[in-house]
Amino acid sequence: MSIVTFEKPAPNISESDWYCKLTKLRGSCRKSRRCAFRLGYEAQRLRNETNQTTYWSTCHSNFHIVNRQFEIKCWKTKIELKLIRLQTEIEEIKIEKRESEKTLEFQNLNFKVTNHCLGLRDERIGEDLCNDIASIALKNEQLSLEKLKTSLAEICQKSWEQINNLEELEINIIRDIENKNNTIKIDSELLKMTQNSTNISLKPNPPSIPKDINTYENWLQQCEKLMERIENELLRSEKLRNTMYLLRHRTISDMIALNEKVNFGLRKRIHITKRAEYELEWQKANMLLEMETLVKQINKLENALDAKLNSKMLVETRCEGILYRDGIELCLDKPTIGLHKENDLLDDSIKMINEKLKQTKAMHNILIEHLNLIEQQLRNKTHALNVDQKCLQYREQLEDPNRSL
């Protein structure tokens, strides 16, 4: 050979193997590109999903904070309105307490006048020193004043205790309103925070919950209990003020008003008795009409029962007559089945009519008993009216035409 060549000391591959390796490399590259594309797409989708989740989570949190803030504001408004009523009630009951104390002090003068009158009447001698109607009236006045003084003292003590309760409740309400204002302020600051705020940072163990934290149900129950307590205290205080007002305006003229009160009670009782008598008469008239209707219904039921009896005899005669057929003609054909069915229906009808007849007669007996009871009540009401009217006529001698009402 004119030219010497040197070959690399490595095994050579065939051209077909070269093409095969190139094809494998091309497939591996294509597979890697697909995996890279899929991974990139999944990463982009994950970023979008997490961004959407974070965005809507923040929106939901803001929505819950806004709703919670609105709820607290509503409760705060309600409690503030109750607080205004409570403060007004405190002032009113204090005024009523002062007026009742003045009335209680005024009772000392009444005692002095009554005791002086009794002392003057004790100066009588002889037969004039007797326990007459004037002495009885004075002693009754003294007893009435003593009872009134005791009642006023007790009601003043109760009003003092009620004022303390209302003031204590007022302090609790003010504290509760301050807590709600603080909560509203904190929630407002939380709503102002964004991802770009400068006052945000990572916190150690952020979802930790204090042991003494209240549940929402407990918070709502406490708010409702507070409102209920305020309403109860207001009602109790208003009732106490009305009682104080009535006691404060009661005077010795109650002894004179007693006669009018008794007469009013008698007139009212006569009116009620007359109204009851009219109602019983109306009930009696309706009862008689209903009894007459029931009697007619009983007659109709008995007539219907008699009519059913004839039909029953007809069906049973037909059932017996059809049995006289001979041979194969004695069969359970449609006429036989129809007669048996008709017989059963008639039995049911007769049973129902008998039952309804018994019920109607029983109701008629009940109406008779009620009618007897109504007639007895009417006699009692008539007698009671006569007694009450005689009482009113007898009490006319107590009327004083010169007395100023």
Residue, then its C-alpha position, 0 to 999 in steps of 0.5 A: m500500500s502506498i499510503v498507510t492509514f491508522e484506525k481508531p482502536a475502537p469497535n465501529i458500529s454499523e450505519s443501521d446502528w447509527y440510525c437506530k441510536l439517533t432515533k432513540l435519542r430523538g425519542s428521548c428528547r421528545k419525551s423529555r420535552r413533553c415531560a418538561f412541558r407537562l411539568g411547566y403546565e402543571a406548575q402554572r396551573l398550580r400557581n393559578e389555583t393557589n393564587q385563586t384559593t388564596y384570593w378567595s380565602t382572603c375574600h371569605s375571611n374579609f366577608h366573615i369579618v365584615n359580617r361579624q362586624f355588622e353583627i356586633k354593631c347591630w348588637k351594640t346598637k340594640i344594647e345602646l338603645k337599652l342603655i338609654r332606656l336604662q339610664t332614663e329608668i334610673e333617673e325616673i325611679k330616683i325621682e319616684k323614690r324621692e317623691s315617695e320619701k317625701t310622702l313618707e315624711f308627710q305621713n308623720l304629720n298625718f300621724k301627729v294629727t290623728n294622735h292629737c285628735l284621739g287625745l282630744r277625744d280621750e278628754r271626754i268624760g261620762e257617757d260621752l266617752c264611748n267608742d263611737i263611729a268617729s273613734i272607730a274612724l280615727k282608729n281605722e285611719q291610724l291603722s291605715l296610716e300605719k299600713l301605708k307607712t310600712s308599705l312606703a318604707e318597704i317600697c322605698q327599700k325595694s326601690w333603693e335595691q332596684i336602683n343599685n341593681l340598675e346602676e350595676l347593670e349600667i356598669n356592665i352594659i357600658r363595659d360590654i359596649e366598650n368591648k364591642n367598640n374595641t372589637i369593631k376597631i380591631d376588625s376594622e384594622l384587620l380589614k385594612m390589612t393587605q398583602n402589601s401592608t407593612n405591619i404584617s409578619l410571620k407569627p409563631n403558632p398563629p392558629s393557637i386558641p386560648k383556653d378561656i376563649n368563648t364559642y360563638e354560641n356562648w357569645l350569642q347566648q351571653c348577648e341574649k341573656l344581657m338583653e333579657r336581663i335588661e328587659n327584665e330589670l326595666l319591667r321590674s323597675e317600671k312595675l316598682r315605679n307604678t307600685m310606688y306611684l299608687l302607694r304615694h297617691r293613696t290617702i285617707s280618702d280611701m276610707i270614703a272610696l271604699n264604699e264606692k269600691v264596694n258599690f262598684g263591685l256589686r254593680k259589676r257583679i250584677h252586670i256580670t250575673k245578668r250577662a251570664e243569665y242572658e247567656l244561659e237563656w240563649q244557651k237554653a233556647n239553642m239547647l231546646l232547638e238542638m233537642e228538637t232537631l235531635v228528636k226529628q233526627i231520631n225519628k228519621l233514623e228509626n224510620a230509616l231502620d224500619a225501611k232497612l228491615n223490609s229490605k233485609m226481609l226481602v234479601e233474606t227471602r230471596c237468598e232462601g228462595i234461590l236455594y230451592r233450585d235443583g241440580i246443577e242450577l244450584c250454583l254460586d252464580k252472579p245473582t247469588i253472589g249479588l244477593h249475599k253482597e246485598n245482604d252484607l251491605l244491609d247488615d252494615s247499614i243497619k249496624m251503622i244506623n243503630e250505632k248512630l241512633k244510639q249516639t243520637k239518643a245518648m246525645h239527646n239525654i246529655l242535652i236533657e241533663h245540660l238543660n236541667l243544669i242550665e235551668q238550675q243555674l238560671r234559678n241560682k242567677t235570678h236569686a243572686l241578682n235579687v240578693d245583690q240588688k237588695c244589697l245595693q238598695y241597703r247600701e244606699q243609706l251609706e251614700d252622702p250627697n254632700r260628699s265631694l267625689 
